[in-house]
Amino acid sequence: MKNETFRSIVKKTSLKMPPTNKHNSWNTLYTSNILLKSNNFDGYEITGIKSGYTDPAGRCLISSARNNDGEELILVVMGIRAGNSGEVLTEVSIKLFEYGFKNFQTINMVRKNVFLGLHSMDTAKNKTPLVLVAQNDLDVFTLASVDREKIEAKLNIDRQLKLPIKEDDLVGTADYYYQDQLLGTVNIAAGNDVYADLGDKKGNVDSTDDIPGNDPDAVEHEKDNNGIVQKIFIIGKVVLVIAATLAVIYILLMIIVNIKKRKKYNHIRKNHNSRDQ
């Protein structure tokens, strides 16, 4: 019934078929749903859906109705085998609708993005609190005797949360109870961005687990520092290469000088030996 096309079809009480290549005209088709045909009920309107029959199942009816408060019920009646099965089917359905609207209610518990509370985080930058909002709508179908004012919400925040937290991140759940009975649960989303304090190297929502600092300004600062370190490293490598090259040149020069000295020494020694002879 959430599909508007389907809803419009199952609410029709009659249908005039258009001409085809086989038939120029058709007889008007009428619904066999007696509830739709009459549709004159105190406090609610029949909105569908479909009647049916098989030998094993008997006469059956799936029907829907909406009351003046916008609440809609869908009921299924099966196995009616009385001689006046159509009347019995209608009578049973009416009684069930009246019972349902009288004894049950739909409570709009919470709407998407509604503020649910704040959650403090000791390791957050500037001690920014985490804003908690409902991630989706929550409607609860429950007994009419349930007093909305006595419904209690229990917020369950994920104890393994890691900073940074981005807006719309899932951070927990909210459970709604009435007299210790769970009525429904809605997801909790972050309503804001929360970054880690770079001064705290460790900690989470319980100040026990690691939280990587990921503040945008800090990230840019860290990038600048990394760039400076890389430049120094490159300059150092260049200096080392130049120093190594100079050392090699110096060694080669020393070798050449030594060779020349040795040749000169050998020449002088040879001349000295010649004079002695």
Buried (B, 14 or more C-beta within 10 A) or exposed (E): BEEEEEBEEBBEEEEEEEEEEEEEEEEEEEBEBBBBBEBEBEEBBBBBBBBEEEEEEBBBBBBBBBBEEEBBBEBEBEEBEEEEBBEBBBBBBBEBBBEBBEEBBBBEBBEEBBEBBEBEBEBBBEEBBBBBBBBEEBEBEBEEEBEEEEBEEEBEBBEEBBBBBEEBBEBBBBBBBBEEEEBBBBBBBBBBBBBBBBEBEEBBBEEEBEBEBBBEEBEEEEEEEEEEEEEEEEEEEEEEEEEEEEEEEEEEEEEEEEEEEEEEEEEEEEEEEEEEE
